[in-house]
Amino acid sequence: MANLNVPTVCIVTGASKGIGREVAIQLAQKADPKSSFYLIARNKQALEETAQKIRAAVGVDVDIRCISADLSTDEGVEKSNRDIFENLGDVSRFSHAILVNNAASVGDMTKYARELDDMNFLQGFCRLNLSGPIVLTSKFFKAFGHGKDSLRKTIVQVSSDNGTIPYKTMHTYCMVKAGRDMFFRVMALEEPEVRIISYDPGAVDTDMYRETFTSADREVESTVKMIAKQTYFLKPEQSAGALVQALEEDKYENASIVRAYDVLGMEVDY
């Protein structure tokens, strides 16, 4: 078991709503009151709402920094990293550093792969979903140290079954999820002292999931709408709770795919 009730610095991207918001809230409920939380997303007002929910849940004046940045742009990535890592102060006051790479976009599902000819879209999409998280993770190591004698570190990268199973019109999303999974598997070999979890949250009732309803492929559209009516269609708080449970139990193989349904004891085949 991993003790999460220690002074922690926790960075969560995509924390303005959905799974990211719930993960931030539930980690705050586990962590020591002396912890610090860095919440990143585009919508500053929604981030402030997340901060309010954390304070309401924890009941103390937790140190929370809300960073509004568009992580699909170079400027947004640079601003986010600067606002996080130039304001950390003395990191020796923390016992644990957690990075949750959650921010994501499903991409343009109104087009088939043969129609993807917009370089600006592709670059922004990859920056948000792949290259940006890689750079953020590098900054994370520079801030919190490297090697066995450094601060305890946990990296969460939100994965998906789309990283291993192809779906029509989900070309770019499948691509970046597969790329992220492999990147963090390599990192786990290089940094065995760091706990890395690739977390498959399952089918979750979020705005991003509902974006899949716009697929150009009628079969895909029908499937995702059918899933949204099933008992295994999870609420964000359920999926976030499964992730926190997995982190606390600390039984997973480094960089392995951990499925929310497995943690929750649900047999789902779709």
PyMOL commands that set and color helices and strands:
alter all, ss='L'
color gray80, all
select helices_A, chain A and resi 18-30+44-58+74-85+91-93+113-115+119-144+161-163+171-190+207-214+218-227+236-249+260-263
alter helices_A, ss='H'
color red, helices_A
select strands_A, chain A and resi 8-13+36-41+63-68+96-101+152-158+195-200+257-259
alter strands_A, ss='S'
color yellow, strands_A
deselect
rebuild
show_as cartoon
